[in-house]
Amino acid sequence: QVQLVESGGGLVQPGGSLRLSCVASGFNFTTSAMRWYRQAPGKERRKVASITPSGDIPYEHDGAVLGRFTISSDNPKNSVYLQMNSLEPAATAVYYCNAEDSGYNYWGQGTQVTVSS
């Protein structure tokens, strides 16, 4: 059974930082493509960053978060992270972990990030 369990969301003041975690199980993490998406209220879900734990494809970040968000993975822990710095209110959204493996797409339940003073 595939599981993607996100954690690390919460309320943070503008300029603050959060680190999201996603623990994966039930598929081959090393050969997968892992991504973070976010969905703000009333908007479409949008990809934020992607990484292949195998390292064969360079990781990517959406232009809107470039220089402030960093995706990384820890293969022995089957985990992917999103370090978010210099957060702005526009970053308020539900953040989802996504995995693609062997043509299948999997989603976590999402974690809420709220940036507000």
WOHUZI-V775574 format. One record per residue. RES is the residue in three letters. PHI is phi in degrees with one decimal (NA if undefined). PSI is psi as a letter, one per 20 degrees, with the letter a starting at -180 (999 if undefined). D_FIRST is the distance of its C-alpha to the first C-alpha in Angstrom with 1 decimal. Layout:
# WOHUZI-V775574
res=(RES:RES)
phi=(PHI:PHI)
psi=(PSI:PSI)
d_first=(D_FIRST:D_FIRST)
This chain:
# WOHUZI-V775574
res=(GLN:VAL:GLN:LEU:VAL:GLU:SER:GLY:GLY:GLY:LEU:VAL:GLN:PRO:GLY:GLY:SER:LEU:ARG:LEU:SER:CYS:VAL:ALA:SER:GLY:PHE:ASN:PHE:THR:THR:SER:ALA:MET:ARG:TRP:TYR:ARG:GLN:ALA:PRO:GLY:LYS:GLU:ARG:ARG:LYS:VAL:ALA:SER:ILE:THR:PRO:SER:GLY:ASP:ILE:PRO:TYR:GLU:HIS:ASP:GLY:ALA:VAL:LEU:GLY:ARG:PHE:THR:ILE:SER:SER:ASP:ASN:PRO:LYS:ASN:SER:VAL:TYR:LEU:GLN:MET:ASN:SER:LEU:GLU:PRO:ALA:ALA:THR:ALA:VAL:TYR:TYR:CYS:ASN:ALA:GLU:ASP:SER:GLY:TYR:ASN:TYR:TRP:GLY:GLN:GLY:THR:GLN:VAL:THR:VAL:SER:SER)
phi=(NA:-78.5:-136.8:-126.5:-115.6:-92.3:-156.1:104.8:-72.6:160.0:-99.4:-140.5:-77.8:-53.0:89.9:-83.2:-131.1:-143.5:-124.9:-90.4:-124.2:-138.1:-101.4:-108.2:-155.0:92.1:-151.9:-81.3:-60.5:-64.9:-96.3:-87.2:-112.0:-113.5:-141.0:-111.5:-119.1:-142.0:-135.2:-85.1:-55.1:76.8:-122.5:-75.6:-68.4:-133.3:-70.7:-103.1:-160.2:-143.3:-156.0:-109.6:-54.7:-69.9:83.2:-80.4:-125.3:-59.6:-71.3:-133.2:-131.9:-60.5:-57.7:-69.2:-118.4:-56.7:89.1:-117.9:-109.0:-136.5:-95.3:-152.0:-136.5:-127.0:-63.0:-59.3:-98.8:48.4:-129.9:-128.2:-126.9:-132.6:-85.7:-119.6:-115.7:49.7:-67.9:-117.6:-53.9:-65.5:-82.7:-62.2:-176.5:-90.8:-103.1:-118.0:-91.1:-131.7:-129.4:-121.3:-144.5:53.9:85.9:-104.3:-112.1:-128.9:-129.0:-83.8:-83.5:93.7:-135.2:-80.9:-119.0:-124.3:-110.7:-159.7:-93.6)
psi=(p:p:p:o:o:q:r:i:r:a:p:q:q:p:i:a:q:q:o:q:q:o:p:q:q:j:r:n:g:h:j:r:p:p:q:p:r:q:o:q:p:j:r:q:p:p:p:g:q:q:q:o:h:h:j:i:p:q:q:q:q:q:h:i:j:p:i:h:q:p:q:r:q:n:g:h:j:l:q:q:q:o:p:o:r:l:q:q:h:i:i:p:r:p:p:p:p:q:p:p:p:k:i:q:p:q:q:r:i:q:p:p:p:p:o:q:999)
d_first=(0.0:3.8:6.4:10.1:12.5:16.1:19.3:22.9:24.3:27.5:31.1:33.2:36.8:37.8:38.1:35.5:32.3:28.7:25.8:22.3:19.3:15.7:13.4:10.5:7.6:5.1:8.1:11.8:13.2:16.8:17.0:15.5:17.7:17.1:19.2:20.4:21.7:23.9:25.2:28.5:29.9:31.2:30.0:27.5:24.4:25.6:24.3:25.6:24.6:22.6:22.1:20.9:20.0:21.7:24.8:25.9:26.3:28.2:26.5:27.8:28.7:30.0:33.8:33.8:32.1:33.6:35.2:33.7:29.9:28.3:24.8:23.8:21.0:20.6:18.8:18.9:17.2:14.6:16.4:18.4:21.4:23.9:27.3:29.4:33.1:36.1:34.2:36.0:35.7:34.5:31.2:30.4:27.1:23.5:21.7:18.2:16.1:15.0:13.4:14.4:13.3:14.8:16.0:12.9:13.1:10.8:12.4:12.7:14.7:17.8:20.5:24.1:26.9:30.4:33.5:36.6:39.7)
